């Protein structure tokens, strides 16, 4: 069953390659031996690489990300219609119908990114500000990578998974289980899941639950060996500490989400800012007069 799903996911992804946008020319890398394929995955209501005027700040941030991560084999950017098609072919028409009916953009995106990850690669939110090529801190045998989320509202035990960044090998069981759980949530069949997530299909909570069900233990910073499947790796989201990361220039923006970084604590390397500075992100340009609360464009 798993092999059939993997083949279907790969075929569905190939069918949508016409939507991929190549990055800028770079020196040809040697053959990659990483278990996670060098694919960059994005989604949004509209394809911001084709229609950058819809959100110039996010479009510019995505292009900057593509420029920082060299030697990728594919950049895939899907709009809502393409997401629905991929969800149907990768998982089921029923889940695609729930995606179509979901009114809140960030929850739609949570479902779409799973369909994109089924064929493997690195998913990044359009407002995730990449500081360096994140692959340099990962052992080549890593087959699942994400981030332990910041404790925004009091203690969380355990924290949720920060799913603005997820990397997975093709056909990873966590991705498949998470897609199944999305359907179980919308169908109302999994009461534990419905109780935990509440009235919205929160991908951060669902991904933590899917991962820990598979792993049999909580997420933890750094590498987690998962024989025979491979190696998982988790970074941490935290307030930027310039004493620890003096080489990182702080963001010049307004809002609680400014200067929140994703770091590899074991290697003392800052990899991302959780949100880029922009007019439709939750880190606004200083003096813009725009509320730093989440906008309708972000949701």
Secondary structure, 3 states (H helix, E strand, C coil): CHHHHHHHHHHHHHHCHHHCCCCCCCCCCCCCCCCCCCEEEEECCCCCCCCHHHCHHHHHHHHHHHHHCCCCCEEEEECHHHHHHHHHHHCCHHHHHHHHHCCCHHHHHHHHHHHHHCCCEEEECCCCEECCCHHHHCCCCEEEEEEECCCCCCCCCCCCEEEEEEEECCCCHHHHHHHHHHHHHHHCCCHHHHHHHCCCCCHHHHHHHHHHHHHCCCCCCEEEEECCCEEEEEEEEEECCCCCCCCCCCCCEECCCCCEEEEECCCCEEEEECCCCCCCCCCEECCCCCCCCCCCCCC
